[in-house]
Amino acid sequence: MIALVALVCAAPFVSAWVAYYFIQPTGGKSYGELLTVTQLVSEQDRQAIGGDALKGKWILIQRELGTCDAACAEALYASRQARTMLGKDKDRLTRVLTVNASPSEFSAQHPDLMVKGAIDRIDLIEPYRRGLVLVDPLGNQVIVWPKNPDIKKMNQDLARLMRASRIG
């Protein structure tokens, strides 16, 4: 009887030890590519983009070289839908588009979008060239999604980040 009680008490410790040393975890659940923590947006950049409107907010940056074509419009739609699906947390996220076009052409379909011209320092960052980059309220790059993201998977990443984060 004593051996049975000892076995029952030791089972959680033995199973935890086996899991820790012999069962390798699989990849993460993130749809986007997690980036190394690097200061992407300084306080000066934040002021150049949107001033105090961006203070303490997550920023989703989309870069377009020329005018906004069909792929750009699709990415804007996906980011708008993913932001809307956040529900009460949607005000914690601001979308920024850097493009050489007038802001008025986007204001009807995307009233929450901030349209800016090229930002020299940010244009040199590699992940920024690949797709939509999420920047945390401290200015660090967090995650990059492809130019044509899956809306539901992108929203799952955003919702997970918003739920886990207490900043912004």
C-alpha positions as CSV (number, residue, x, y, z in Angstrom):
1,M,0.0,0.0,0.0
2,I,2.8,2.4,0.9
3,A,4.5,1.7,-2.5
4,L,1.3,2.5,-4.3
5,V,1.0,5.8,-2.5
6,A,4.6,6.7,-3.2
7,L,4.1,5.8,-6.9
8,V,1.0,8.0,-7.2
9,C,2.9,10.9,-5.5
10,A,6.0,10.5,-7.7
11,A,4.1,10.1,-11.0
12,P,3.7,13.9,-11.7
13,F,7.4,14.5,-11.0
14,V,8.6,11.7,-13.2
15,S,6.3,12.6,-16.0
16,A,7.4,16.3,-15.8
17,W,11.1,15.2,-15.9
18,V,10.5,12.9,-18.9
19,A,8.6,15.7,-20.7
20,Y,11.2,18.3,-20.1
21,Y,14.2,16.2,-21.2
22,F,12.8,13.8,-23.8
23,I,9.8,15.4,-25.5
24,Q,10.9,18.3,-27.8
25,P,8.4,21.1,-28.3
26,T,7.1,21.7,-31.8
27,G,7.1,25.1,-33.5
28,G,5.1,28.0,-32.2
29,K,1.5,28.8,-33.1
30,S,2.3,32.1,-34.7
31,Y,1.2,32.7,-38.3
32,G,3.5,35.6,-38.8
33,E,7.3,35.5,-38.5
34,L,8.5,36.6,-35.1
35,L,11.3,39.1,-35.3
36,T,14.3,39.7,-33.1
37,V,13.7,42.5,-30.6
38,T,15.1,45.6,-32.3
39,Q,14.2,49.3,-31.9
40,L,12.4,50.0,-35.1
41,V,10.5,53.2,-34.3
42,S,12.2,55.8,-32.2
43,E,10.4,58.6,-30.4
44,Q,11.4,60.9,-33.2
45,D,9.9,58.5,-35.8
46,R,6.7,58.2,-33.8
47,Q,6.4,62.0,-33.8
48,A,7.1,62.2,-37.6
49,I,4.4,59.5,-38.3
50,G,1.6,60.6,-36.1
51,G,2.7,62.7,-33.1
52,D,0.9,62.1,-29.8
53,A,-1.8,60.0,-31.6
54,L,0.5,57.1,-31.6
55,K,1.7,57.4,-28.0
56,G,1.3,54.1,-26.2
57,K,-0.2,52.3,-29.3
58,W,0.7,49.3,-31.3
59,I,1.5,50.3,-34.9
60,L,0.9,48.1,-38.0
61,I,3.1,49.5,-40.8
62,Q,2.5,48.8,-44.4
63,R,5.0,50.1,-47.0
64,E,4.3,50.6,-50.6
65,L,6.9,51.9,-53.1
66,G,4.7,53.4,-55.7
67,T,1.0,53.9,-55.8
68,C,-1.4,51.5,-54.1
69,D,-2.2,48.7,-56.5
70,A,-4.5,45.7,-56.1
71,A,-2.1,43.8,-53.8
72,C,-1.8,47.0,-51.6
73,A,-5.6,47.3,-51.5
74,E,-5.9,43.6,-50.5
75,A,-3.3,44.1,-47.7
76,L,-5.2,47.2,-46.5
77,Y,-8.4,45.3,-46.5
78,A,-6.9,42.4,-44.5
79,S,-5.3,44.7,-41.9
80,R,-8.6,46.6,-41.5
81,Q,-10.6,43.4,-41.0
82,A,-8.0,42.0,-38.6
83,R,-8.1,45.2,-36.6
84,T,-11.9,45.3,-36.6
85,M,-12.0,41.7,-35.4
86,L,-10.0,42.7,-32.3
87,G,-13.2,44.2,-30.8
88,K,-12.6,46.2,-27.7
89,D,-8.8,46.1,-28.3
90,K,-9.0,47.6,-31.8
91,D,-8.2,51.1,-30.4
92,R,-4.9,49.8,-29.1
93,L,-3.7,49.3,-32.8
94,T,-3.1,52.0,-35.3
95,R,-2.5,51.2,-39.0
96,V,0.1,53.3,-40.9
97,L,0.6,53.2,-44.7
98,T,3.7,54.8,-46.2
99,V,3.0,55.5,-49.9
100,N,3.6,58.2,-52.4
101,A,-0.1,59.1,-52.8
102,S,-2.5,61.5,-51.4
103,P,-4.2,60.6,-48.1
104,S,-7.6,61.5,-49.5
105,E,-7.8,58.5,-51.8
106,F,-7.7,56.2,-48.7
107,S,-9.9,58.2,-46.3
108,A,-13.3,56.9,-47.6
109,Q,-12.6,53.2,-47.3
110,H,-10.1,53.4,-44.4
111,P,-11.0,56.2,-42.0
112,D,-8.7,54.8,-39.3
113,L,-5.6,54.6,-41.6
114,M,-2.7,57.1,-41.2
115,V,-1.1,57.7,-44.6
116,K,2.4,59.1,-44.7
117,G,5.1,59.6,-47.2
118,A,8.3,57.6,-47.1
119,I,10.1,57.5,-43.7
120,D,13.8,57.3,-44.5
121,R,15.0,55.4,-41.4
122,I,12.2,52.8,-41.5
123,D,12.6,52.2,-45.3
124,L,16.0,50.7,-44.7
125,I,14.7,48.0,-42.3
126,E,14.6,44.5,-44.0
127,P,11.3,43.1,-42.5
128,Y,9.6,46.2,-43.5
129,R,10.2,45.4,-47.1
130,R,8.7,41.9,-46.8
131,G,5.2,42.7,-45.6
132,L,3.1,44.1,-42.7
133,V,5.2,44.9,-39.6
134,L,3.8,45.2,-36.1
135,V,5.6,47.5,-33.8
136,D,4.9,47.5,-30.0
137,P,4.3,50.7,-28.0
138,L,7.9,50.8,-27.0
139,G,9.0,51.0,-30.6
140,N,10.3,47.4,-31.0
141,Q,9.6,45.3,-34.1
142,V,7.5,42.3,-33.1
143,I,6.2,40.3,-36.0
144,V,5.9,40.5,-39.8
145,W,3.1,39.1,-41.9
146,P,3.2,38.6,-45.7
147,K,1.8,41.2,-48.0
148,N,-1.3,39.1,-48.6
149,P,-2.1,37.8,-45.1
150,D,-4.7,35.3,-44.1
151,I,-7.1,37.6,-42.1
152,K,-8.2,35.0,-39.5
153,K,-4.7,33.9,-38.8
154,M,-3.4,37.4,-38.6
155,N,-6.2,38.3,-36.2
156,Q,-5.4,35.3,-34.0
157,D,-1.8,36.6,-33.7
158,L,-3.0,40.1,-32.9
159,A,-5.6,38.9,-30.4
160,R,-3.0,36.7,-28.7
161,L,-0.6,39.6,-28.5
162,M,-3.2,42.1,-27.2
163,R,-4.4,39.6,-24.6
164,A,-0.8,38.9,-23.3
165,S,0.4,42.5,-23.4
166,R,-0.4,45.1,-20.8
167,I,1.4,47.9,-22.5
168,G,-0.4,50.0,-25.1
